[in-house]
């Protein structure tokens, strides 16, 4: 094994830290590594070529008062595969907010679970300027560059997808939106375009845009909503983009008093908006559906007059707490996918009649689904979802759904081992949608180690065909991306 320690960041967290989302699987890292010739159990496939990227919340600084795991600073991890070999790197995302707080020596902005009135600075970066843009939520690769993003909207930070060299923020030739960009922008591999949205607390509350394959902002339009909302994801087909207005959002009257209280309005419909890819606000068609909150979509495609949209329906978007629930249980109840009753679900939106048909795809509680990126926006069959741990924001296994046939196949890790969002990587000269590999990072709280695991996508339940030992245990993480881009 060849491991080179590149840099160590200074952590200001307490030595005896006991926050449930800063210990165990969520213990943050301070070391940055370059690793090659790592110990491998099994064999890395010769026809696996590209890079697996995963972002994560990795705090270096204590919160002002109450830490929420979504507040953590971004750290990007990469595993590059080339003809049977693999190399690993990890780097902190050098955001403006992180630099300011390190210089100050403590937190400057309130986090998700804190009052904005406690912020020392009011000039954050993003939709809610009270918050620091940590760029710790998502990652995609567009125009050859990895772009990290924050769920509350902000800058897009650029990194080389293989070396993880920090390349600053994107400007789109000087026309980057003042409102920022939310996490979960989408890359259409068929066209090379980047599709995105943002949201804010002021009218029109949402915008939608398209960036060309070579990095030019070619479409940017307002999407007027009835009030401030909390959209988290979007989807697209060959000709349309799909936005949402879910009935879980901030109370507008309380916002006027700088109070960000989230409430689920079960009497209101979920509205799904369909807009031509390069359309304007006057072109959008809204569909009213059963009330829920959709954290993540899976995929969408066109079938005649219908748009088929798959995502995760939360059957209990606002779980009740027992009277004796402690503060952490109350704060983190929206992280428990079991409590939210999140299940794969399908909406059929008829653009001619305006009617909706909807219902579950599966009764299995899952979320964080990934697909073969080449099938995004097209008819597809397979999604690879995370199996959540009851009561925690952790994943204990991987499940493969066939959305056409209704079959499922799964793999569960040993107790104390947790995986990340799992990408599909097509083998070189892939012959079918699931002809390739599944890749995830794991964190083992028993052995205090981490691995990168590789599965045959067509034989998930057989277990990993290659397990690559990382230089140290890594912090649990969320969103990931696969790029076929070679070194």
Beta strands, then each sheet from edge to edge (+ up, - down):
strand 1: 2-8
strand 2: 31-36
strand 3: 40-42
strand 4: 50-57
strand 5: 74-82
strand 6: 85-92
strand 7: 138-142
strand 8: 145-149
strand 9: 157-159
strand 10: 166-169
strand 11: 186-187
strand 12: 194-199
strand 13: 206-211
strand 14: 217-222
strand 15: 235-236
strand 16: 240-245
strand 17: 248-250
strand 18: 262-264
strand 19: 270-276
strand 20: 285-289
strand 21: 297-303
strand 22: 306-314
strand 23: 342-350
strand 24: 356-365
strand 25: 367-370
strand 26: 382-388
strand 27: 395-402
strand 28: 408-412
strand 29: 417-419
strand 30: 423-426
strand 31: 436-444
strand 32: 449-456
strand 33: 466-469
strand 34: 480-483
sheet 1: 1+ 2- 6+ 5- 4+ 34-
sheet 2: 3+ 33- 32+ 31- 29+
sheet 3: 3+ 33- 32+ 31- 30+
sheet 4: 7+ 8- 9+ 10-
sheet 5: 11+ 12- 13+ 14-
sheet 6: 15+ 16- 19+ 20-
sheet 7: 17+ 18-
sheet 8: 21+ 22- 23+ 24-
sheet 9: 25+ 26- 27+ 28-
end
